[in-house]
Amino acid sequence: MRRFVLTLALAITVIALVPGEARSGQTWSGKDTHILRTLWIGSLPRLAKDPSNGVGDDPRAATLGQRIFFDKQFSGNGTIACATCHQPDQGFADGLPVAKGMGTTTRNTPTIIGTAHSPWFFWDGRTDSQWSQALGPMEAPTEHGGARTGFAKIVYADPAYRRMYEEIFGSMPDISDGKRFPVQAAPIDAASSRAAWNAMAAADHKTVNRIFANIGKAIAAYERLIMPGPSRFDKYVDTLLKGGDQPGKPTLSEAEIAGLRLFIGEGKCTQCHNGPLLTNNEFHNTGLSVKTKTPEDEGRARGALKVRKNPFNCLGAYSDAGDKDCAELDFIKFEGADLLARFKTPTLRNVGLTAPYMHDGQFSSLGEVLAHYNQAPDAPIGKTDILALKFSPQQLDQLRQFLLSLDSPVNVSPEYLLAPKVGAR
C-alpha cells in the first residue's frame, strides 16, 4: 500500500537506540530519537510508481502537465488555471478560507506539495490518484467550470499541445467534427453539457474520456515533482542523528525545541501527524463546528462512495494498473457511521504558508487551530477523535513555534515553479 504510517505504539517497541544531542544540554532519549528520525525528511522513501499512470515518471509528460497546470485556457471562461488555487508562492495553496474559481467552493485548497505519496486525494478522499484528482476541478462549476470535450479540443487544435501529447500518448483521433464532439459536452450536472454528452455515441465517449484521462496523467506527472525540501526541523534532526553539536546559533530555538517535545510527547500529535510528511493519510473527525449557511459536510462518508464509482479510479477502464495493483481501493471501507465528518489529515510541512486551516478554512491562524485542539469540543456531526490538550498558553505558543520550523522551499528546480514560456518544451 502506498503509505507510511508510524504510531507511537510502534515507536515504543524500538529499544537500545542511542540517545542523541542536538546541542549542549539538549538530550533526547533513544525512543524520542527514533521518533524524530521517522519525522525527518531524510526518511521519506523514494516515490513509488503510480501503477494507474503509465507516464507518471515521463519527463515529457511532466513538461506537458506543467504547461496545462498554468494555462487558463483550461477553464470555462479562460480565467482559471490549476495554479489559480495552487500558487507556488503560497505553498501551492491560495491563502483563502475556501477556494474561488468561477464560483466559490465549500472547501479549503490543500497544498499539492508531497501529495504524490498519498493514496487518497481531496479532503474526503474521493479520488485515489493525482491524475484522477486533477480532472475533478476542471469540470466543477465553481472551479474551472469546463467540459472534457472542450479540454480535449484545446489539445487537439493547438499545434504545440498536440505535438507534445502525441509524443507521449500516440496519435490523437480526429475530434474536429463539432456535431460528434460538441465543445461543452460532459456527464456533469450542467443540463446543457449533460444533454450534449448523452447525444454522443458511446465510442465517442470513450475517445474523449481517454484524452481527458491523459490530460490528468500529464498534470500528475508534473505534480509528482513537487516535493518538500529540508526545513530547519530537518536540519536539527540531521545534526542530532549524526551525534553532532550545533555551535553558534542553533537550528531551532529553545521555544521550538520545547514545542517539538510537546508534539512528539504529551500532545500525542504523532498519532495522526506522523512519517516524514507528518500525515498518516487517514481520515479523522476533529469536532469542527458547522459554519453558518454551509451544508453539513459528511466528509469521508461521502468521499468513499464517490471513489468507488469514479470511472477514473485505479480499477477503471482508463487506469494503467493491473488487477492486483489497487489494494487501497480493493479494501476500502465505504460505509459506517464512523466515517461521518472525517477528513484527511493534512501534511504539516509548510503549514506556516498554507493558512487558513481545516477542510473549510474556518481558522485563520495556527493559534486558532491549537486553541480548538486545546478544548476539543464535541463534534456537531459524527464523533470526534481528539481529546483536549489542556496546554498552558506558553505551551501552545511553543507548539506553534515548532510548527513554523517545518516550512521549507520545495525540492524542485525553479523553472518548475513558473508558467513555461510559450514555445518552450
CORJOTA-V927076 format. One record per helix or strand. SS is the DSSP state (H for helix, E for strand). FROM is the first residue (numbers start at 1). LEN is the number of residues. If there is no record, write none. Layout:
ss=SS from=FROM len=LEN
ss=SS from=FROM len=LEN
This chain:
ss=H from=8 len=6
ss=E from=20 len=2
ss=E from=27 len=2
ss=H from=30 len=10
ss=H from=41 len=3
ss=H from=59 len=11
ss=H from=82 len=4
ss=E from=87 len=1
ss=H from=88 len=3
ss=E from=93 len=1
ss=E from=100 len=1
ss=E from=104 len=1
ss=H from=115 len=3
ss=E from=121 len=1
ss=E from=127 len=1
ss=H from=130 len=10
ss=H from=148 len=10
ss=H from=159 len=11
ss=H from=191 len=8
ss=H from=202 len=22
ss=E from=228 len=1
ss=H from=232 len=10
ss=H from=254 len=11
ss=H from=269 len=3
ss=E from=283 len=2
ss=E from=299 len=1
ss=H from=300 len=10
ss=H from=327 len=4
ss=H from=337 len=3
ss=E from=342 len=3
ss=H from=351 len=3
ss=E from=357 len=1
ss=E from=363 len=1
ss=H from=366 len=10
ss=H from=393 len=12
ss=E from=410 len=1
ss=H from=414 len=4
